[in-house]
Amino acid sequence: MSKSQDYQGVYRVGGIFAIISGILGALLIGLFLLVGRIPTEGGALLEAIDSNSLIFRAAFGFMLVFQLTILPVIPSLYLSVKGVARTHAMFGGFISGIGAILGIAFASVFYSLLSLSEIFSTSFGAESPALAAAAQFAISFSNILFLVSYALLAIGLFLIFGLAILKGIFAKWMGWLGVLTGIVILLSIIPPLNALFFVATALMAAWFLAIGAKLYRA
């Protein structure tokens, strides 16, 4: 890792956001276990949100903040590995940057369902089917964003940067943890293996906490 004083502030900011990401990732596991299986039908999801508003607001809100905190970590990782793995830094930064932005979009769409649920709960007549259809579209759209986002993050943030870390940046176990996390994320987006999402989130949380602590002390 470069010891240039010009980068110390970037490392520290990235480290703080990485630690926050790790904490939020751990909290999200508990929240989504409380939420249970999220309905895939628009009207059913709006009803579920309305009947358990507090938990859904916490889960969707934390998910949005989690996605937002990933983005500032990427410049710190880029600067930390570019000295020994410039190609990894370029591709990892580019791919994970797109993934993080799409992740923010995915979480934002889901968060918007909270407001839609409030309207749905007081709707009547022809309004309810229209709102349910709007929610269904939002679910379908956000699912696409989720799959693309997490695939890009798995490849860019965890696999490519993880491999770069194995070249001597940080401790090697952090690199292997990143590679393992990327593989598990990619497996978790395959429908029969969706249950691995909780394992992937736990691995992400551990990796962010480890990387964050190292960046903060850089």
C-alpha positions, 0 to 999 in steps of 0.5 A: 500500500502506498504510504503517500500522505496525499492518500491518507485521507482517502484511505481513512474515509474509505476505511470508515465507510467499509467498517460501516458497510460491515456493521450494516451487512451484519444487521441486515442479516438479522433484519431479513431473517425477521422479514422472512421470505419477501413476496414476489407479487406486487400486491402481496408485498405492499400488504406485507409492508403495510402489516409489518411496516417497522421491520420493512422500513428498517430492512429497506432503509439499512439496505439503501444505506449499505449500498451507499456506503460501498461506493466510497470504499472503491477509491481507497481500494483502487489507490491501495492496490494500483502500485502492485496491480495496476490492471487489477486496480483499473478493472476492479475499480471500474466494474465494482463502481458500476456495480455499486451504482446499480446497487444504489438504484436497486435499493432505491427502487425497493425503498420507494415501495414503502411510500407506495405501500402507504398509498395502497393501504388507503386505496380503493376501487381501481386504484389498488390493481394499478398500485399492485401493478406498479409494485410488480414492475418495481419488483421485476426491475429491481430484481434485474438491477440486483442480479447485475449489481451483485454479479459486478460487485462479486467480480470487481470488488471481491474477486479482482481486488481480492486477487490484487490483495494476494499480490502483497497488499494487506494480509493474504487471508483478506485476499482469500476472504475476498475471493471466497466472498465473490464466489459465494455471491455469484453462487447465491444469485443462482435460483436454486442456491439463493439461500447462500445470500445470507452466507454471502452477506456474512462474508461481505460483512467480515471482509468490509470490517477487515479491510476497513480496519486496515485502510483506517490504520494505513 
